[in-house]
Amino acid sequence: MINTQIKPFNATAFKNGEFLEISEKDVLGKWAVFFFYPADFTFVCPTELGDVADNYAELQSRGVEVFSVSTDTHFTHKAWHASSETIGKIQYFMVGDQAGNITNNFGVMREGQGLADRATFLIDPQGTIQAMEITAEGIGRDAQDLLRKVKAAQYVAAHPGEVCPAKWKEGEATLTPSLDLVGKI
């Protein structure tokens, strides 16, 4: 899926007390994160969504919009937002994908269950998938690592010919692949 374009979609999302109609057109022209999770009112999911909420301001400062997606309805997202202190912090889009169209577009629907895998996709302004992560049910994700990947993807996009090595942090040295580097790293 890396370097492929996101597919067209239409959905209703809950954001800042409102229901909003969204599509792939709302993603194009900016960096975006699609953050899939199995279900509202569960156990690991709220810890992950809360972690992203705690880092949302920094993601926004980098021009990144977040779209959390589950196969729950936008109505369920609203109810969860109203009833949970952790989820109540969320200011990003909570997308209802009850028909599973977006979840299937990204290939993360659990067959026969109607639930999304724990999956994260980083999309560039052209609508191209630049990074993805899928974890097992019991393994929660870390928004700080997501933020590190966002910074690396944005750096590489702004600096053609350079790449970010393992554990790269913003401001650290990058690499310029060349014949001279072969066997020297």
Salt bridges, closest charged atoms under 4 A:
GLU24 OE2 - LYS25 NZ 3.72
ASP40 OD2 - HIS77 ND1 2.69
GLU48 OE1 - ARG118 NH1 2.77
GLU48 OE2 - ARG141 NE 2.80
ASP54 OD1 - LYS89 NZ 2.82
GLU58 OE2 - LYS151 NZ 3.30
GLU65 OE1 - LYS15 NZ 3.75
ASP117 OD1 - ARG110 NE 3.08
GLU133 OE1 - LYS149 NZ 3.79
GLU137 OE1 - ARG110 NH2 2.43
GLU137 OE2 - ARG118 NH2 3.44
ASP145 OD1 - ARG148 NE 3.11
ASP145 OD2 - LYS149 NZ 3.31
GLU170 OE2 - ARG62 NH1 3.22
GLU170 OE1 - LYS151 NZ 3.83
